Amino acid sequence: MLNKYLKLLIIFFISTSISKAELIKPNSSIQPAEVVKIQLLGLQKNNQKFKDSGIEQTWNFAHPNNKRATGPLDRFKKMIKGNNYQMMINHLSHTITQTRSGDSWVQFEVILLDKEKTYHKFNWQVEKYSGDGPLNNCWLTTMVSSPEPLGSSI
């Protein structure tokens, strides 16, 4: 009897860890600001689900044209961990403000407080994908500017 409960407990923990490892996939019901929020929350807790899960979450919402320029995934990971974007990993907080929009694109200003307590500003753009397949009508990131340092919070 004890063996039966032990097996059930093991199955529960395995299924729980598998479900926690699932990343959010783009779908047409996710709005532009939510796309940016999903990406930033992933980067804020980069290794929460598994190693570099936040970077992979960000990659999931990259527009195919963006992926062609920054990918494959291993190259994208190196880029995010490089000097221009590493402050996004495990950052302390962020704000997202819509600044401009058109019919199929939206731009945001992102202010991010990194773990060194320095603020950075980014321009972040998402576009509605129009094409075949599961990404049709999904909002995806097409551009993230280089950071503009804004100073320290200390």
C-alpha positions as CSV (number, residue, x, y, z in Angstrom):
1,M,0.0,0.0,0.0
2,L,2.8,2.4,0.9
3,N,4.5,1.6,-2.4
4,K,1.3,2.6,-4.3
5,Y,1.2,6.0,-2.5
6,L,4.9,6.6,-3.2
7,K,4.4,5.9,-6.9
8,L,1.4,8.4,-7.0
9,L,3.5,11.0,-5.2
10,I,6.4,10.6,-7.7
11,I,4.0,10.9,-10.6
12,F,2.4,14.0,-9.1
13,F,5.8,15.7,-8.7
14,I,6.9,14.7,-12.2
15,S,3.7,16.0,-13.8
16,T,3.9,19.2,-11.7
17,S,7.5,19.9,-12.8
18,I,6.6,19.2,-16.4
19,S,3.6,21.6,-16.3
20,K,5.7,24.3,-14.7
21,A,8.3,24.0,-17.5
22,E,5.7,24.9,-20.1
23,L,6.3,28.3,-21.7
24,I,3.5,30.6,-23.0
25,K,3.0,30.3,-26.7
26,P,1.8,33.1,-28.9
27,N,-1.9,33.2,-29.8
28,S,-4.1,35.7,-31.3
29,S,-5.9,36.6,-28.1
30,I,-2.7,37.9,-26.4
31,Q,-2.7,41.7,-26.8
32,P,0.4,43.8,-27.6
33,A,1.2,45.1,-24.1
34,E,0.8,41.5,-22.8
35,V,3.4,40.3,-25.2
36,V,5.9,42.7,-23.8
37,K,4.9,41.9,-20.3
38,I,5.3,38.1,-20.9
39,Q,8.7,38.6,-22.3
40,L,9.9,41.0,-19.5
41,L,8.5,38.7,-16.7
42,G,10.3,35.8,-18.3
43,L,13.6,37.7,-18.4
44,Q,13.0,39.0,-14.8
45,K,12.9,35.3,-13.6
46,N,15.2,33.9,-16.3
47,N,16.0,30.5,-14.7
48,Q,12.7,30.0,-12.8
49,K,11.3,27.2,-15.0
50,F,14.6,25.9,-16.3
51,K,18.0,27.3,-17.3
52,D,17.3,30.3,-19.6
53,S,13.6,29.7,-19.7
54,G,13.0,33.5,-19.7
55,I,15.2,34.0,-22.7
56,E,13.4,31.1,-24.5
57,Q,10.0,32.7,-23.4
58,T,11.2,35.9,-25.1
59,W,12.3,34.0,-28.2
60,N,8.8,32.4,-28.5
61,F,7.3,35.9,-29.0
62,A,10.0,37.1,-31.5
63,H,8.6,37.9,-35.0
64,P,10.0,35.4,-37.6
65,N,11.9,38.3,-39.3
66,N,13.5,39.2,-35.9
67,K,14.4,35.5,-35.4
68,R,16.2,35.5,-38.8
69,A,18.2,38.5,-37.7
70,T,19.0,37.4,-34.2
71,G,18.7,33.6,-34.2
72,P,19.1,30.7,-34.0
73,L,18.1,30.4,-30.3
74,D,21.7,29.7,-29.1
75,R,22.9,32.9,-30.8
76,F,19.9,34.8,-29.4
77,K,20.9,33.6,-25.9
78,K,24.4,34.9,-26.3
79,M,23.1,38.3,-27.6
80,I,20.8,38.7,-24.5
81,K,23.6,37.7,-22.2
82,G,26.0,40.2,-24.0
83,N,26.7,43.8,-23.0
84,N,23.7,45.4,-24.7
85,Y,20.9,43.4,-23.1
86,Q,22.3,41.5,-20.1
87,M,20.7,44.0,-17.7
88,M,17.3,42.5,-18.6
89,I,18.2,39.2,-17.0
90,N,17.0,39.0,-13.5
91,H,16.1,42.7,-13.4
92,L,14.3,44.1,-10.4
93,S,11.3,45.9,-12.0
94,H,10.0,47.3,-15.2
95,T,7.3,49.6,-16.5
96,I,5.6,49.4,-19.9
97,T,4.1,52.5,-21.5
98,Q,2.5,52.6,-25.0
99,T,3.9,55.5,-27.0
100,R,2.7,55.0,-30.6
101,S,0.6,52.7,-32.7
102,G,-0.7,51.9,-36.1
103,D,-3.1,49.3,-37.4
104,S,-0.7,46.4,-37.2
105,W,2.1,47.7,-34.9
106,V,2.5,49.2,-31.4
107,Q,5.5,50.8,-29.8
108,F,6.2,50.9,-26.1
109,E,8.7,52.6,-23.8
110,V,10.1,50.2,-21.3
111,I,11.9,51.5,-18.2
112,L,13.8,48.7,-16.5
113,L,15.6,48.7,-13.1
114,D,18.4,46.2,-13.3
115,K,19.8,44.2,-10.4
116,E,22.6,46.8,-9.9
117,K,19.8,49.4,-9.3
118,T,20.4,51.3,-12.5
119,Y,17.5,52.4,-14.8
120,H,17.5,51.7,-18.6
121,K,15.1,52.8,-21.2
122,F,14.2,50.7,-24.2
123,N,11.9,51.2,-27.2
124,W,10.0,48.0,-27.8
125,Q,7.9,47.3,-30.9
126,V,5.4,44.5,-31.6
127,E,3.6,43.8,-34.9
128,K,0.7,41.6,-35.8
129,Y,2.0,38.7,-37.9
130,S,0.1,38.0,-41.1
131,G,1.0,34.7,-42.7
132,D,0.3,31.1,-42.7
133,G,0.5,28.8,-39.7
134,P,-0.1,29.2,-36.0
135,L,1.4,32.7,-35.7
136,N,-1.2,34.3,-38.0
137,N,-2.7,37.3,-36.3
138,C,-0.4,37.0,-33.3
139,W,1.4,40.1,-31.9
140,L,5.2,39.5,-32.0
141,T,8.2,41.5,-31.1
142,T,10.0,43.1,-34.2
143,M,12.4,45.4,-32.4
144,V,14.0,46.2,-29.1
145,S,16.3,49.2,-29.1
146,S,19.7,49.3,-27.4
147,P,19.3,50.5,-23.8
148,E,19.6,54.1,-22.9
149,P,21.0,54.4,-19.4
150,L,18.9,56.6,-17.1
151,G,21.0,56.6,-14.0
152,S,21.0,54.9,-10.6
153,S,18.2,54.6,-8.0
154,I,20.7,54.9,-5.2
